[in-house]
Amino acid sequence: MATTEKATALINDLIEINNDRVAGFEKALEDIEEENLDLKAVFQGYARQSRQNALELAALVDDPQQVETGESVSGTLHRAWIDVKSLFGGSDRASILSEAERGEDAIKKAYRDALASGDLPAGALGTVTSQAEKINAAHDEVKALRDAAKA
């Protein structure tokens, strides 16, 4: 599959946001206290999912030297906001899940935008579509957990 410059840029954006997601869930895992231990397995699973997504996406790029391995600037800023929030008592279950949902909203949008762009080659569409479906399911689970925590 030949990837154009636009396709490579889109795939790299998805790799970056998956890396952001891993870092975000790992940060949340550090902050989880005993009363929310059940969230650890959920967050670890989503971090694993994004690591796998990034590997699958990297395989779609023709030139391995063009594969992005870092995190996005916006993702770094997002994690910094989590750090500030935790200083002000935002570590209760509803706050943790609200922030996780905010991150899931961002990755869900990135996949939606990539699919709508028309710049992905046919060989990448199946992978990106499959990953988007899993991301949407993860978002819905986090949202349901958040809603239950607020009830």
C-alpha positions in Angstrom: 0.0 0.0 0.0 1.4 3.4 -1.0 0.8 6.1 1.6 0.7 9.7 0.5 2.1 12.5 2.6 -1.4 13.4 3.7 -2.1 9.8 4.6 1.2 9.4 6.5 0.4 12.7 8.4 -3.1 11.4 9.3 -1.7 8.0 10.5 1.0 9.8 12.5 -1.7 11.9 14.2 -3.6 8.8 15.2 -0.4 7.2 16.5 0.3 10.4 18.6 -3.2 10.4 20.1 -2.9 6.7 20.9 0.4 7.5 22.6 -1.3 10.3 24.5 -4.1 8.0 25.5 -1.6 5.5 26.9 0.2 8.2 28.8 -3.2 9.6 30.1 -4.4 6.2 31.3 -1.0 5.5 32.9 -1.2 8.9 34.7 -4.7 8.1 35.9 -3.5 4.7 37.1 -0.9 6.4 39.3 -3.6 8.5 40.9 -6.2 5.8 41.5 -6.7 5.1 45.2 -8.0 2.0 46.9 -11.7 2.8 46.5 -11.4 2.8 42.7 -9.2 -0.2 42.2 -11.7 -1.7 39.8 -10.8 1.1 37.3 -7.2 -0.1 37.1 -8.1 -3.1 35.0 -10.3 -1.0 32.7 -7.6 1.7 32.2 -4.8 -0.9 31.8 -6.9 -2.6 29.1 -7.4 0.7 27.2 -3.7 1.5 27.5 -2.9 -1.9 26.0 -5.5 -1.3 23.3 -3.8 2.0 22.3 -0.3 0.4 22.3 -1.6 -2.2 19.9 -3.4 0.5 17.8 -0.1 2.4 17.4 1.7 -0.7 16.3 -0.9 -1.5 13.7 -0.9 2.1 12.5 2.9 2.2 12.2 2.7 -0.9 10.0 0.6 1.1 7.5 3.3 3.7 6.8 5.6 2.7 3.9 8.8 4.3 5.3 9.4 3.3 9.0 11.5 6.4 9.4 8.4 8.5 8.8 6.5 6.9 11.7 5.8 9.2 14.7 6.7 7.7 18.0 6.0 10.6 20.4 3.0 12.3 21.9 1.2 15.4 20.6 1.6 18.8 22.2 -2.1 18.9 23.0 -1.8 15.6 24.7 1.0 16.8 26.9 -1.1 19.9 27.8 -4.0 17.6 28.6 -1.9 15.5 31.0 -0.6 18.7 32.6 -4.2 19.7 33.3 -4.8 16.4 35.0 -1.8 17.1 37.2 -3.2 20.5 38.2 -6.7 19.1 38.8 -5.4 16.4 41.1 -3.8 19.1 43.2 -7.3 20.5 43.8 -9.0 17.3 44.9 -10.1 16.0 41.5 -9.3 12.4 42.4 -12.8 11.1 43.2 -14.3 8.5 41.0 -16.6 10.8 39.0 -13.7 13.3 38.4 -11.3 10.5 37.2 -14.0 9.2 34.9 -15.0 12.6 33.6 -11.4 13.3 32.7 -11.0 9.9 31.1 -14.2 10.5 29.1 -12.7 13.9 27.9 -9.7 12.0 26.6 -11.9 9.4 25.0 -13.8 12.3 23.3 -10.6 13.5 21.8 -9.4 10.2 20.4 -12.9 9.4 19.1 -12.9 12.8 17.2 -9.4 12.1 15.8 -10.6 8.8 14.3 -13.8 10.3 13.0 -11.9 13.2 11.4 -9.3 10.8 9.9 -12.1 8.6 8.4 -14.0 11.6 7.0 -10.9 13.2 5.4 -10.8 10.9 2.4 -7.0 10.9 2.6 -6.6 7.4 3.9 -5.6 4.8 1.4 -8.0 1.8 0.9 -5.5 -0.5 2.7 -5.6 1.6 5.8 -9.4 2.1 5.9 -10.2 -1.3 7.4 -7.6 -0.9 10.2 -8.7 2.6 11.1 -12.4 1.7 10.9 -11.9 -1.3 13.2 -9.9 0.7 15.7 -12.5 3.5 15.6 -15.2 1.0 16.5 -13.2 -0.2 19.5 -12.4 3.4 20.5 -16.1 4.2 20.4 -17.0 1.2 22.5 -14.3 2.2 25.1 -15.7 5.8 25.1 -19.2 4.4 25.8 -18.0 2.2 28.6 -16.1 5.1 30.3 -19.2 7.3 29.9 -21.4 4.7 31.4 -19.0 4.3 34.4 -18.9 8.1 34.8 -22.7 8.3 34.7 -23.0 5.6 37.3 -20.4 7.4 39.5 -22.4 10.6 39.4 -25.7 8.8 40.3 
